[in-house]
Amino acid sequence: MNGNPMGPILAQLVFIGIIFVIFYFLIIKPQQTQRKKHQEFLSNLKKGDKVITSSGIWGVISDIADDTITLKVDANTKIKFTKETIIAYQPSKDESKEKEDEK
């Protein structure tokens, strides 16, 4: 009954390795891809773009700095945000019309 004591330990290490590989491809890799796309989106922003913030504020970019963006949200109102809070471009009227037609 004195078998190799490394057998069960090796099996556990292989199992943990498989769990880590699955975890990597299901959680870590997609997040890295999404983060890379968002950074590329932020680097392509320019003055005059119509965007939406993570808090749901719609506005037009009036000024861009290294880490901040100033949005014009009304005729006389400008708000300064960090770049990371910008999540998307505003949908065009054609896109919103297509979504209504799908319903």
Helices and strands as residue ranges (DSSP letters): H 6-23, I 24-28, H 29-43, E 50-53, E 58-64, E 68-72, E 78-82, G 83-85, E 86-89, H 93-102
